[in-house]
Amino acid sequence: MDFSIRAATLDDCKDIRRMMSELAEHEEVADQVTITEKDLEQDGFSKTPFFHAIIAEVPEQYKTRDGHTKIGFSMYCYSYSSWKGRTVYMEDLYVMPEFRGKGIGNALMSKIAQ
């Protein structure tokens, strides 16, 4: 399967929010998601972002029945451990069900590890 991993942009917030909802539904905690697309825009794409995100995207020929080409994401933030130094905390990792088992989740994790 042809796919790419890239840094998320402000224009991706709608799809990130959609996939966050899908992940929460899968984990049966959809009622706990209160963050909005606007929150994501402010918190992730301001001068001093609170989080970073990456997007897994497929070419148009592989888009979903609903027309989505953005089929996975991961959200992470940097932290610092007084014992170990710099760390990265991965908050979410999600790949749409029909695209699982194709190495996309591994690629998202590898990108963050870089």
Secondary structure, 3 states (H helix, E strand, C coil): CCCEEEECCHHHHHHHHHHHHHHHHHCCCHHHCCCCHHHHHHHHCCCCCCCEEEEEECCHHHCCCCCCCEEEEEEEEEEEECCCEEEEEEEEEEECHHHCCCCHHHHHHHHHHC
